[in-house]
Amino acid sequence: MTDRMETPRAAEPDAAVAEAIGAADVATAAAVTAASYRVVANVNVRSGPGTTYSKVGSLSAGSRVSIDCQTPGENVPGPLGPSNIWDRVGSGRYVSDAYIDTGTDGYVAPRC
């Protein structure tokens, strides 16, 4: 995977982010999205850190998410290169880090 050096920027979450993190509304999502990261391509949100876990939502390219914590899981090829890091973006909601521009190939949040 190539180095991604974009500095994370806070942004106002939209309805898609609120849904993806399981927030009741955009205002609730705003309260939990202090640092957010850009989704680089449409991606499924899973109930656990792998593609065999059930799909519980999706995120659109260009939306932004906050990362609660990160955990190793299934290695996934993605637009930013392969990654076995999975980002928890809400309770029981995981996205492969290969789809989230965190600015690095490593961890940016505590381990789950």
Biopython code that builds the backbone (N, CA, C, O; Angstrom):
import numpy as np
from Bio.PDB.StructureBuilder import StructureBuilder

atoms = [
    (1, "MET", "N", (0.849, -1.172, 0.000)),
    (1, "MET", "CA", (0.000, 0.000, 0.000)),
    (1, "MET", "C", (0.890, 1.229, 0.000)),
    (1, "MET", "O", (1.964, 1.220, 0.601)),
    (2, "THR", "N", (0.459, 2.267, -0.658)),
    (2, "THR", "CA", (1.244, 3.495, -0.708)),
    (2, "THR", "C", (0.977, 4.335, 0.533)),
    (2, "THR", "O", (-0.054, 4.189, 1.189)),
    (3, "ASP", "N", (1.926, 5.219, 0.842)),
    (3, "ASP", "CA", (1.734, 6.117, 1.976)),
    (3, "ASP", "C", (0.641, 7.115, 1.654)),
    (3, "ASP", "O", (0.583, 7.652, 0.549)),
    (4, "ARG", "N", (-0.213, 7.356, 2.613)),
    (4, "ARG", "CA", (-1.287, 8.333, 2.464)),
    (4, "ARG", "C", (-1.054, 9.401, 3.508)),
    (4, "ARG", "O", (-1.211, 9.135, 4.700)),
    (5, "MET", "N", (-0.684, 10.601, 3.098)),
    (5, "MET", "CA", (-0.265, 11.618, 4.038)),
    (5, "MET", "C", (-1.286, 12.734, 4.228)),
    (5, "MET", "O", (-0.921, 13.813, 4.696)),
    (6, "GLU", "N", (-2.542, 12.514, 3.885)),
    (6, "GLU", "CA", (-3.559, 13.544, 4.076)),
    (6, "GLU", "C", (-3.799, 13.757, 5.568)),
    (6, "GLU", "O", (-3.907, 12.793, 6.326)),
    (7, "THR", "N", (-3.882, 14.997, 5.979)),
    (7, "THR", "CA", (-4.174, 15.320, 7.365)),
    (7, "THR", "C", (-5.672, 15.199, 7.588)),
    (7, "THR", "O", (-6.449, 15.793, 6.840)),
    (8, "PRO", "N", (-6.107, 14.435, 8.608)),
    (8, "PRO", "CA", (-7.546, 14.316, 8.858)),
    (8, "PRO", "C", (-8.155, 15.669, 9.173)),
    (8, "PRO", "O", (-7.574, 16.473, 9.902)),
    (9, "ARG", "N", (-9.334, 15.909, 8.615)),
    (9, "ARG", "CA", (-10.036, 17.157, 8.857)),
    (9, "ARG", "C", (-11.428, 16.843, 9.366)),
    (9, "ARG", "O", (-12.086, 15.928, 8.871)),
    (10, "ALA", "N", (-11.872, 17.594, 10.344)),
    (10, "ALA", "CA", (-13.234, 17.439, 10.845)),
    (10, "ALA", "C", (-14.194, 17.979, 9.803)),
    (10, "ALA", "O", (-13.897, 18.958, 9.118)),
    (11, "ALA", "N", (-15.339, 17.341, 9.688)),
    (11, "ALA", "CA", (-16.352, 17.796, 8.745)),
    (11, "ALA", "C", (-17.714, 17.498, 9.327)),
    (11, "ALA", "O", (-17.865, 16.628, 10.185)),
    (12, "GLU", "N", (-18.694, 18.224, 8.854)),
    (12, "GLU", "CA", (-20.055, 17.970, 9.293)),
    (12, "GLU", "C", (-20.513, 16.651, 8.698)),
    (12, "GLU", "O", (-20.413, 16.469, 7.484)),
    (13, "PRO", "N", (-21.011, 15.728, 9.504)),
    (13, "PRO", "CA", (-21.479, 14.459, 8.971)),
    (13, "PRO", "C", (-22.796, 14.648, 8.231)),
    (13, "PRO", "O", (-23.542, 15.592, 8.491)),
    (14, "ASP", "N", (-23.067, 13.731, 7.300)),
    (14, "ASP", "CA", (-24.328, 13.788, 6.591)),
    (14, "ASP", "C", (-25.202, 12.620, 7.029)),
    (14, "ASP", "O", (-24.817, 11.844, 7.904)),
    (15, "ALA", "N", (-26.367, 12.499, 6.425)),
    (15, "ALA", "CA", (-27.298, 11.446, 6.810)),
    (15, "ALA", "C", (-26.698, 10.061, 6.610)),
    (15, "ALA", "O", (-26.974, 9.155, 7.396)),
    (16, "ALA", "N", (-25.869, 9.876, 5.558)),
    (16, "ALA", "CA", (-25.245, 8.575, 5.313)),
    (16, "ALA", "C", (-24.303, 8.200, 6.455)),
    (16, "ALA", "O", (-24.254, 7.044, 6.877)),
    (17, "VAL", "N", (-23.556, 9.186, 6.949)),
    (17, "VAL", "CA", (-22.653, 8.931, 8.075)),
    (17, "VAL", "C", (-23.470, 8.584, 9.314)),
    (17, "VAL", "O", (-23.131, 7.646, 10.035)),
    (18, "ALA", "N", (-24.530, 9.322, 9.565)),
    (18, "ALA", "CA", (-25.379, 9.050, 10.725)),
    (18, "ALA", "C", (-25.902, 7.619, 10.667)),
    (18, "ALA", "O", (-25.894, 6.909, 11.673)),
    (19, "GLU", "N", (-26.359, 7.198, 9.486)),
    (19, "GLU", "CA", (-26.863, 5.829, 9.336)),
    (19, "GLU", "C", (-25.755, 4.809, 9.544)),
    (19, "GLU", "O", (-25.955, 3.805, 10.226)),
    (20, "ALA", "N", (-24.580, 5.062, 8.956)),
    (20, "ALA", "CA", (-23.479, 4.105, 9.034)),
    (20, "ALA", "C", (-22.991, 3.897, 10.457)),
    (20, "ALA", "O", (-22.603, 2.785, 10.815)),
    (21, "ILE", "N", (-23.003, 4.937, 11.272)),
    (21, "ILE", "CA", (-22.521, 4.775, 12.645)),
    (21, "ILE", "C", (-23.646, 4.443, 13.605)),
    (21, "ILE", "O", (-23.424, 4.317, 14.810)),
    (22, "GLY", "N", (-24.851, 4.300, 13.077)),
    (22, "GLY", "CA", (-25.971, 3.905, 13.923)),
    (22, "GLY", "C", (-26.535, 5.042, 14.742)),
    (22, "GLY", "O", (-27.229, 4.803, 15.731)),
    (23, "ALA", "N", (-26.248, 6.297, 14.348)),
    (23, "ALA", "CA", (-26.762, 7.452, 15.085)),
    (23, "ALA", "C", (-28.217, 7.702, 14.708)),
    (23, "ALA", "O", (-28.631, 7.428, 13.581)),
    (24, "ALA", "N", (-28.980, 8.217, 15.644)),
    (24, "ALA", "CA", (-30.392, 8.482, 15.404)),
    (24, "ALA", "C", (-30.596, 9.598, 14.393)),
    (24, "ALA", "O", (-31.581, 9.585, 13.655)),
    (25, "ASP", "N", (-29.691, 10.558, 14.345)),
    (25, "ASP", "CA", (-29.834, 11.680, 13.422)),
    (25, "ASP", "C", (-28.482, 12.332, 13.170)),
    (25, "ASP", "O", (-27.480, 11.963, 13.784)),
    (26, "VAL", "N", (-28.462, 13.286, 12.279)),
    (26, "VAL", "CA", (-27.216, 13.958, 11.923)),
    (26, "VAL", "C", (-26.631, 14.703, 13.114)),
    (26, "VAL", "O", (-25.410, 14.746, 13.263)),
    (27, "ALA", "N", (-27.466, 15.294, 13.969)),
    (27, "ALA", "CA", (-26.962, 16.018, 15.144)),
    (27, "ALA", "C", (-26.207, 15.073, 16.082)),
    (27, "ALA", "O", (-25.163, 15.437, 16.625)),
    (28, "THR", "N", (-26.730, 13.875, 16.269)),
    (28, "THR", "CA", (-26.042, 12.892, 17.106)),
    (28, "THR", "C", (-24.724, 12.498, 16.460)),
    (28, "THR", "O", (-23.710, 12.359, 17.144)),
    (29, "ALA", "N", (-24.736, 12.319, 15.151)),
    (29, "ALA", "CA", (-23.508, 11.974, 14.445)),
    (29, "ALA", "C", (-22.475, 13.081, 14.600)),
    (29, "ALA", "O", (-21.289, 12.791, 14.760)),
    (30, "ALA", "N", (-22.893, 14.331, 14.556)),
    (30, "ALA", "CA", (-21.965, 15.457, 14.695)),
    (30, "ALA", "C", (-21.256, 15.427, 16.037)),
    (30, "ALA", "O", (-20.091, 15.812, 16.134)),
    (31, "ALA", "N", (-21.939, 14.978, 17.058)),
    (31, "ALA", "CA", (-21.361, 14.941, 18.394)),
    (31, "ALA", "C", (-20.249, 13.916, 18.513)),
    (31, "ALA", "O", (-19.381, 14.045, 19.377)),
    (32, "VAL", "N", (-20.259, 12.896, 17.659)),
    (32, "VAL", "CA", (-19.258, 11.839, 17.785)),
    (32, "VAL", "C", (-18.220, 11.856, 16.668)),
    (32, "VAL", "O", (-17.382, 10.957, 16.600)),
    (33, "THR", "N", (-18.256, 12.847, 15.801)),
    (33, "THR", "CA", (-17.315, 12.870, 14.685)),
    (33, "THR", "C", (-16.307, 14.007, 14.815)),
    (33, "THR", "O", (-16.255, 14.884, 13.952)),
    (34, "ALA", "N", (-15.523, 14.005, 15.859)),
    (34, "ALA", "CA", (-14.522, 15.050, 16.064)),
    (34, "ALA", "C", (-13.464, 14.997, 14.966)),
    (34, "ALA", "O", (-13.191, 16.017, 14.333)),
    (35, "ALA", "N", (-12.864, 13.839, 14.726)),
    (35, "ALA", "CA", (-11.930, 13.645, 13.623)),
    (35, "ALA", "C", (-12.612, 12.720, 12.636)),
    (35, "ALA", "O", (-13.162, 11.688, 13.022)),
    (36, "SER", "N", (-12.580, 13.082, 11.375)),
    (36, "SER", "CA", (-13.236, 12.234, 10.398)),
    (36, "SER", "C", (-12.296, 11.959, 9.234)),
    (36, "SER", "O", (-11.351, 12.706, 8.978)),
    (37, "TYR", "N", (-12.581, 10.875, 8.543)),
    (37, "TYR", "CA", (-11.742, 10.416, 7.449)),
    (37, "TYR", "C", (-12.611, 10.176, 6.224)),
    (37, "TYR", "O", (-13.764, 9.761, 6.339)),
    (38, "ARG", "N", (-12.046, 10.442, 5.044)),
    (38, "ARG", "CA", (-12.778, 10.344, 3.789)),
    (38, "ARG", "C", (-12.881, 8.896, 3.304)),
    (38, "ARG", "O", (-11.896, 8.157, 3.308)),
    (39, "VAL", "N", (-14.073, 8.510, 2.890)),
    (39, "VAL", "CA", (-14.320, 7.219, 2.244)),
    (39, "VAL", "C", (-13.976, 7.412, 0.769)),
    (39, "VAL", "O", (-14.531, 8.299, 0.121)),
    (40, "VAL", "N", (-13.065, 6.591, 0.224)),
    (40, "VAL", "CA", (-12.561, 6.832, -1.132)),
    (40, "VAL", "C", (-13.364, 6.115, -2.218)),
    (40, "VAL", "O", (-13.239, 6.458, -3.394)),
    (41, "ALA", "N", (-14.180, 5.136, -1.854)),
    (41, "ALA", "CA", (-15.014, 4.422, -2.824)),
    (41, "ALA", "C", (-16.212, 3.850, -2.071)),
    (41, "ALA", "O", (-16.147, 3.653, -0.858)),
    (42, "ASN", "N", (-17.282, 3.589, -2.773)),
    (42, "ASN", "CA", (-18.444, 2.967, -2.135)),
    (42, "ASN", "C", (-18.007, 1.674, -1.463)),
    (42, "ASN", "O", (-17.240, 0.898, -2.032)),
    (43, "VAL", "N", (-18.500, 1.447, -0.249)),
    (43, "VAL", "CA", (-18.056, 0.285, 0.517)),
    (43, "VAL", "C", (-19.183, -0.195, 1.428)),
    (43, "VAL", "O", (-19.981, 0.599, 1.926)),
    (44, "ASN", "N", (-19.229, -1.508, 1.632)),
    (44, "ASN", "CA", (-20.201, -2.084, 2.556)),
    (44, "ASN", "C", (-19.710, -1.956, 3.992)),
    (44, "ASN", "O", (-18.513, -2.057, 4.263)),
    (45, "VAL", "N", (-20.639, -1.734, 4.900)),
    (45, "VAL", "CA", (-20.360, -1.742, 6.334)),
    (45, "VAL", "C", (-20.750, -3.123, 6.824)),
    (45, "VAL", "O", (-21.840, -3.605, 6.515)),
    (46, "ARG", "N", (-19.876, -3.763, 7.584)),
    (46, "ARG", "CA", (-20.084, -5.145, 8.041)),
    (46, "ARG", "C", (-20.254, -5.193, 9.559)),
    (46, "ARG", "O", (-19.867, -4.265, 10.269)),
    (47, "SER", "N", (-20.836, -6.282, 10.041)),
    (47, "SER", "CA", (-21.052, -6.449, 11.485)),
    (47, "SER", "C", (-19.783, -6.867, 12.221)),
    (47, "SER", "O", (-19.758, -6.858, 13.452)),
    (48, "GLY", "N", (-18.741, -7.230, 11.501)),
    (48, "GLY", "CA", (-17.465, -7.627, 12.090)),
    (48, "GLY", "C", (-16.346, -7.372, 11.098)),
    (48, "GLY", "O", (-16.604, -6.906, 9.988)),
    (49, "PRO", "N", (-15.096, -7.670, 11.477)),
    (49, "PRO", "CA", (-13.932, -7.321, 10.660)),
    (49, "PRO", "C", (-13.622, -8.308, 9.533)),
    (49, "PRO", "O", (-12.548, -8.908, 9.503)),
    (50, "GLY", "N", (-14.570, -8.471, 8.608)),
    (50, "GLY", "CA", (-14.355, -9.344, 7.467)),
    (50, "GLY", "C", (-15.568, -9.376, 6.562)),
    (50, "GLY", "O", (-16.674, -9.023, 6.973)),
    (51, "THR", "N", (-15.356, -9.802, 5.329)),
    (51, "THR", "CA", (-16.442, -9.812, 4.351)),
    (51, "THR", "C", (-17.429, -10.954, 4.572)),
    (51, "THR", "O", (-18.496, -10.970, 3.958)),
    (52, "THR", "N", (-17.094, -11.904, 5.431)),
    (52, "THR", "CA", (-18.051, -12.981, 5.734)),
    (52, "THR", "C", (-19.069, -12.553, 6.783)),
    (52, "THR", "O", (-20.070, -13.240, 6.985)),
    (53, "TYR", "N", (-18.829, -11.435, 7.451)),
    (53, "TYR", "CA", (-19.800, -10.898, 8.407)),
    (53, "TYR", "C", (-20.951, -10.262, 7.626)),
    (53, "TYR", "O", (-20.772, -9.846, 6.482)),
    (54, "SER", "N", (-22.108, -10.189, 8.232)),
    (54, "SER", "CA", (-23.276, -9.665, 7.536)),
    (54, "SER", "C", (-23.120, -8.177, 7.208)),
    (54, "SER", "O", (-22.492, -7.415, 7.942)),
    (55, "LYS", "N", (-23.717, -7.800, 6.074)),
    (55, "LYS", "CA", (-23.745, -6.405, 5.659)),
    (55, "LYS", "C", (-24.800, -5.689, 6.491)),
    (55, "LYS", "O", (-25.951, -6.122, 6.557)),
    (56, "VAL", "N", (-24.395, -4.577, 7.134)),
    (56, "VAL", "CA", (-25.334, -3.827, 7.973)),
    (56, "VAL", "C", (-25.548, -2.402, 7.459)),
    (56, "VAL", "O", (-26.258, -1.613, 8.081)),
    (57, "GLY", "N", (-24.936, -2.083, 6.332)),
    (57, "GLY", "CA", (-25.084, -0.756, 5.747)),
    (57, "GLY", "C", (-24.066, -0.553, 4.651)),
    (57, "GLY", "O", (-23.383, -1.491, 4.243)),
    (58, "SER", "N", (-23.968, 0.656, 4.182)),
    (58, "SER", "CA", (-22.975, 1.004, 3.173)),
    (58, "SER", "C", (-22.604, 2.473, 3.326)),
    (58, "SER", "O", (-23.343, 3.262, 3.916)),
    (59, "LEU", "N", (-21.443, 2.821, 2.780)),
    (59, "LEU", "CA", (-20.973, 4.202, 2.775)),
    (59, "LEU", "C", (-20.676, 4.599, 1.341)),
    (59, "LEU", "O", (-20.181, 3.788, 0.559)),
    (60, "SER", "N", (-20.972, 5.824, 0.996)),
    (60, "SER", "CA", (-20.725, 6.337, -0.347)),
    (60, "SER", "C", (-19.362, 7.003, -0.425)),
    (60, "SER", "O", (-18.889, 7.596, 0.544)),
    (61, "ALA", "N", (-18.740, 6.896, -1.587)),
    (61, "ALA", "CA", (-17.485, 7.599, -1.831)),
    (61, "ALA", "C", (-17.673, 9.085, -1.552)),
    (61, "ALA", "O", (-18.672, 9.684, -1.951)),
    (62, "GLY", "N", (-16.697, 9.668, -0.862)),
    (62, "GLY", "CA", (-16.746, 11.086, -0.543)),
    (62, "GLY", "C", (-17.334, 11.398, 0.818)),
    (62, "GLY", "O", (-17.137, 12.495, 1.342)),
    (63, "SER", "N", (-18.063, 10.437, 1.404)),
    (63, "SER", "CA", (-18.577, 10.673, 2.758)),
    (63, "SER", "C", (-17.420, 10.588, 3.745)),
    (63, "SER", "O", (-16.321, 10.164, 3.389)),
    (64, "ARG", "N", (-17.668, 10.990, 4.973)),
    (64, "ARG", "CA", (-16.628, 10.983, 5.999)),
    (64, "ARG", "C", (-17.111, 10.185, 7.196)),
    (64, "ARG", "O", (-18.303, 10.174, 7.506)),
    (65, "VAL", "N", (-16.172, 9.511, 7.872)),
    (65, "VAL", "CA", (-16.504, 8.715, 9.052)),
    (65, "VAL", "C", (-15.509, 8.997, 10.166)),
    (65, "VAL", "O", (-14.368, 9.382, 9.909)),
    (66, "SER", "N", (-15.943, 8.804, 11.389)),
    (66, "SER", "CA", (-15.021, 8.801, 12.516)),
    (66, "SER", "C", (-14.726, 7.340, 12.824)),
    (66, "SER", "O", (-15.537, 6.456, 12.547)),
    (67, "ILE", "N", (-13.567, 7.104, 13.394)),
    (67, "ILE", "CA", (-13.145, 5.738, 13.722)),
    (67, "ILE", "C", (-13.077, 5.608, 15.238)),
    (67, "ILE", "O", (-12.281, 6.283, 15.891)),
    (68, "ASP", "N", (-13.921, 4.731, 15.795)),
    (68, "ASP", "CA", (-13.929, 4.489, 17.237)),
    (68, "ASP", "C", (-12.672, 3.753, 17.670)),
    (68, "ASP", "O", (-12.019, 4.119, 18.647)),
    (69, "CYS", "N", (-12.347, 2.700, 16.914)),
    (69, "CYS", "CA", (-11.176, 1.876, 17.197)),
    (69, "CYS", "C", (-10.888, 1.047, 15.957)),
    (69, "CYS", "O", (-11.675, 1.042, 15.011)),
    (70, "GLN", "N", (-9.760, 0.346, 15.959)),
    (70, "GLN", "CA", (-9.365, -0.474, 14.817)),
    (70, "GLN", "C", (-8.924, -1.846, 15.298)),
    (70, "GLN", "O", (-8.425, -2.002, 16.412)),
    (71, "THR", "N", (-9.122, -2.852, 14.420)),
    (71, "THR", "CA", (-8.779, -4.218, 14.775)),
    (71, "THR", "C", (-8.286, -4.965, 13.547)),
    (71, "THR", "O", (-8.724, -4.674, 12.434)),
    (72, "PRO", "N", (-7.379, -5.927, 13.730)),
    (72, "PRO", "CA", (-6.980, -6.742, 12.585)),
    (72, "PRO", "C", (-8.120, -7.690, 12.205)),
    (72, "PRO", "O", (-8.897, -8.122, 13.056)),
    (73, "GLY", "N", (-8.200, -7.997, 10.931)),
    (73, "GLY", "CA", (-9.228, -8.904, 10.432)),
    (73, "GLY", "C", (-8.830, -9.416, 9.066)),
    (73, "GLY", "O", (-7.646, -9.523, 8.747)),
    (74, "GLU", "N", (-9.828, -9.731, 8.267)),
    (74, "GLU", "CA", (-9.596, -10.246, 6.918)),
    (74, "GLU", "C", (-8.815, -9.227, 6.085)),
    (74, "GLU", "O", (-9.113, -8.034, 6.117)),
    (75, "ASN", "N", (-7.814, -9.703, 5.343)),
    (75, "ASN", "CA", (-7.063, -8.852, 4.439)),
    (75, "ASN", "C", (-7.927, -8.580, 3.206)),
    (75, "ASN", "O", (-8.386, -9.510, 2.542)),
    (76, "VAL", "N", (-8.143, -7.303, 2.909)),
    (76, "VAL", "CA", (-9.038, -6.904, 1.823)),
    (76, "VAL", "C", (-8.276, -6.052, 0.822)),
    (76, "VAL", "O", (-7.592, -5.107, 1.212)),
    (77, "PRO", "N", (-8.386, -6.378, -0.487)),
    (77, "PRO", "CA", (-7.829, -5.472, -1.494)),
    (77, "PRO", "C", (-8.784, -4.296, -1.644)),
    (77, "PRO", "O", (-10.001, -4.476, -1.600)),
    (78, "GLY", "N", (-8.256, -3.124, -1.817)),
    (78, "GLY", "CA", (-9.127, -1.958, -1.952)),
    (78, "GLY", "C", (-8.450, -0.886, -2.773)),
    (78, "GLY", "O", (-7.318, -1.067, -3.220)),
    (79, "PRO", "N", (-9.124, 0.223, -2.976)),
    (79, "PRO", "CA", (-8.570, 1.295, -3.803)),
    (79, "PRO", "C", (-7.293, 1.907, -3.243)),
    (79, "PRO", "O", (-6.524, 2.508, -3.993)),
    (80, "LEU", "N", (-7.052, 1.769, -1.954)),
    (80, "LEU", "CA", (-5.819, 2.286, -1.343)),
    (80, "LEU", "C", (-4.781, 1.196, -1.135)),
    (80, "LEU", "O", (-3.774, 1.412, -0.461)),
    (81, "GLY", "N", (-5.024, 0.025, -1.714)),
    (81, "GLY", "CA", (-4.132, -1.116, -1.553)),
    (81, "GLY", "C", (-4.700, -2.075, -0.531)),
    (81, "GLY", "O", (-5.695, -1.758, 0.121)),
    (82, "PRO", "N", (-4.091, -3.244, -0.374)),
    (82, "PRO", "CA", (-4.611, -4.234, 0.563)),
    (82, "PRO", "C", (-4.397, -3.814, 2.018)),
    (82, "PRO", "O", (-3.420, -3.144, 2.353)),
    (83, "SER", "N", (-5.331, -4.224, 2.867)),
    (83, "SER", "CA", (-5.199, -3.937, 4.294)),
    (83, "SER", "C", (-5.940, -5.000, 5.092)),
    (83, "SER", "O", (-7.006, -5.466, 4.690)),
    (84, "ASN", "N", (-5.361, -5.376, 6.230)),
    (84, "ASN", "CA", (-6.061, -6.273, 7.154)),
    (84, "ASN", "C", (-6.595, -5.483, 8.361)),
    (84, "ASN", "O", (-7.073, -6.080, 9.327)),
    (85, "ILE", "N", (-6.516, -4.162, 8.310)),
    (85, "ILE", "CA", (-7.046, -3.315, 9.383)),
    (85, "ILE", "C", (-8.514, -3.015, 9.093)),
    (85, "ILE", "O", (-8.875, -2.650, 7.974)),
    (86, "TRP", "N", (-9.346, -3.172, 10.108)),
    (86, "TRP", "CA", (-10.770, -2.845, 10.014)),
    (86, "TRP", "C", (-11.082, -1.746, 11.006)),
    (86, "TRP", "O", (-10.662, -1.787, 12.162)),
    (87, "ASP", "N", (-11.834, -0.757, 10.530)),
    (87, "ASP", "CA", (-12.194, 0.417, 11.324)),
    (87, "ASP", "C", (-13.607, 0.247, 11.865)),
    (87, "ASP", "O", (-14.548, 0.028, 11.102)),
    (88, "ARG", "N", (-13.756, 0.350, 13.194)),
    (88, "ARG", "CA", (-15.109, 0.332, 13.760)),
    (88, "ARG", "C", (-15.656, 1.751, 13.691)),
    (88, "ARG", "O", (-15.101, 2.669, 14.296)),
    (89, "VAL", "N", (-16.739, 1.925, 12.956)),
    (89, "VAL", "CA", (-17.323, 3.247, 12.740)),
    (89, "VAL", "C", (-18.626, 3.415, 13.503)),
    (89, "VAL", "O", (-19.330, 4.409, 13.320)),
    (90, "GLY", "N", (-18.945, 2.473, 14.338)),
    (90, "GLY", "CA", (-20.145, 2.484, 15.168)),
    (90, "GLY", "C", (-20.268, 1.136, 15.841)),
    (90, "GLY", "O", (-19.523, 0.210, 15.520)),
    (91, "SER", "N", (-21.180, 1.018, 16.754)),
    (91, "SER", "CA", (-21.363, -0.244, 17.474)),
    (91, "SER", "C", (-21.764, -1.354, 16.501)),
    (91, "SER", "O", (-22.817, -1.281, 15.869)),
    (92, "GLY", "N", (-20.916, -2.382, 16.385)),
    (92, "GLY", "CA", (-21.191, -3.492, 15.474)),
    (92, "GLY", "C", (-21.126, -3.100, 14.014)),
    (92, "GLY", "O", (-21.794, -3.714, 13.182)),
    (93, "ARG", "N", (-20.317, -2.067, 13.673)),
    (93, "ARG", "CA", (-20.239, -1.568, 12.302)),
    (93, "ARG", "C", (-18.764, -1.379, 11.932)),
    (93, "ARG", "O", (-18.070, -0.535, 12.498)),
    (94, "TYR", "N", (-18.302, -2.187, 10.965)),
    (94, "TYR", "CA", (-16.892, -2.199, 10.574)),
    (94, "TYR", "C", (-16.741, -1.958, 9.078)),
    (94, "TYR", "O", (-17.562, -2.397, 8.273)),
    (95, "VAL", "N", (-15.660, -1.240, 8.721)),
    (95, "VAL", "CA", (-15.322, -0.965, 7.329)),
    (95, "VAL", "C", (-13.839, -1.263, 7.149)),
    (95, "VAL", "O", (-13.026, -0.936, 8.013)),
    (96, "SER", "N", (-13.491, -1.883, 6.025)),
    (96, "SER", "CA", (-12.084, -2.127, 5.746)),
    (96, "SER", "C", (-11.339, -0.813, 5.597)),
    (96, "SER", "O", (-11.808, 0.103, 4.921)),
    (97, "ASP", "N", (-10.174, -0.722, 6.233)),
    (97, "ASP", "CA", (-9.337, 0.474, 6.156)),
    (97, "ASP", "C", (-8.820, 0.711, 4.737)),
    (97, "ASP", "O", (-8.337, 1.802, 4.433)),
    (98, "ALA", "N", (-8.914, -0.293, 3.867)),
    (98, "ALA", "CA", (-8.498, -0.153, 2.474)),
    (98, "ALA", "C", (-9.387, 0.828, 1.710)),
    (98, "ALA", "O", (-9.066, 1.211, 0.585)),
    (99, "TYR", "N", (-10.505, 1.235, 2.318)),
    (99, "TYR", "CA", (-11.450, 2.168, 1.698)),
    (99, "TYR", "C", (-11.511, 3.522, 2.406)),
    (99, "TYR", "O", (-12.258, 4.409, 1.991)),
    (100, "ILE", "N", (-10.727, 3.681, 3.473)),
    (100, "ILE", "CA", (-10.777, 4.906, 4.279)),
    (100, "ILE", "C", (-9.412, 5.592, 4.226)),
    (100, "ILE", "O", (-8.400, 4.990, 4.585)),
    (101, "ASP", "N", (-9.382, 6.836, 3.783)),
    (101, "ASP", "CA", (-8.109, 7.563, 3.682)),
    (101, "ASP", "C", (-7.739, 8.153, 5.035)),
    (101, "ASP", "O", (-8.150, 9.258, 5.390)),
    (102, "THR", "N", (-6.945, 7.381, 5.782)),
    (102, "THR", "CA", (-6.507, 7.832, 7.103)),
    (102, "THR", "C", (-5.162, 8.552, 7.048)),
    (102, "THR", "O", (-4.715, 9.111, 8.050)),
    (103, "GLY", "N", (-4.522, 8.540, 5.885)),
    (103, "GLY", "CA", (-3.229, 9.188, 5.741)),
    (103, "GLY", "C", (-2.056, 8.280, 6.049)),
    (103, "GLY", "O", (-0.906, 8.713, 5.969)),
    (104, "THR", "N", (-2.323, 7.022, 6.401)),
    (104, "THR", "CA", (-1.249, 6.085, 6.740)),
    (104, "THR", "C", (-1.723, 4.659, 6.498)),
    (104, "THR", "O", (-2.920, 4.395, 6.387)),
    (105, "ASP", "N", (-0.756, 3.743, 6.419)),
    (105, "ASP", "CA", (-1.075, 2.316, 6.298)),
    (105, "ASP", "C", (-1.275, 1.681, 7.663)),
    (105, "ASP", "O", (-1.723, 0.537, 7.751)),
    (106, "GLY", "N", (-0.952, 2.403, 8.729)),
    (106, "GLY", "CA", (-1.015, 1.852, 10.076)),
    (106, "GLY", "C", (-2.259, 2.287, 10.833)),
    (106, "GLY", "O", (-3.216, 2.811, 10.264)),
    (107, "TYR", "N", (-2.209, 2.053, 12.116)),
    (107, "TYR", "CA", (-3.345, 2.369, 13.009)),
    (107, "TYR", "C", (-3.370, 3.862, 13.325)),
    (107, "TYR", "O", (-2.327, 4.481, 13.538)),
    (108, "VAL", "N", (-4.568, 4.428, 13.354)),
    (108, "VAL", "CA", (-4.767, 5.831, 13.714)),
    (108, "VAL", "C", (-5.687, 5.978, 14.918)),
    (108, "VAL", "O", (-5.959, 7.090, 15.370)),
    (109, "ALA", "N", (-6.163, 4.854, 15.431)),
    (109, "ALA", "CA", (-7.081, 4.842, 16.566)),
    (109, "ALA", "C", (-6.698, 3.681, 17.467)),
    (109, "ALA", "O", (-5.958, 2.792, 17.045)),
    (110, "PRO", "N", (-7.190, 3.672, 18.703)),
    (110, "PRO", "CA", (-6.874, 2.555, 19.587)),
    (110, "PRO", "C", (-7.385, 1.231, 19.015)),
    (110, "PRO", "O", (-8.320, 1.201, 18.215)),
    (111, "ARG", "N", (-6.761, 0.161, 19.436)),
    (111, "ARG", "CA", (-7.249, -1.174, 19.026)),
    (111, "ARG", "C", (-8.532, -1.485, 19.763)),
    (111, "ARG", "O", (-8.703, -1.131, 20.930)),
    (112, "CYS", "N", (-9.445, -2.162, 19.051)),
    (112, "CYS", "CA", (-10.732, -2.555, 19.653)),
    (112, "CYS", "C", (-10.513, -3.690, 20.635)),
    (112, "CYS", "O", (-11.467, -4.167, 21.249)),
]
sb = StructureBuilder()
sb.init_structure("model")
sb.init_model(0)
sb.init_chain("A")
sb.init_seg("    ")
for serial, (resi, resn, name, xyz) in enumerate(atoms, 1):
    if name == "N":
        sb.init_residue(resn, " ", resi, " ")
    sb.init_atom(name, np.array(xyz, "f"), 0.0, 1.0, " ", f" {name:<3s}", serial, name[0])
structure = sb.get_structure()
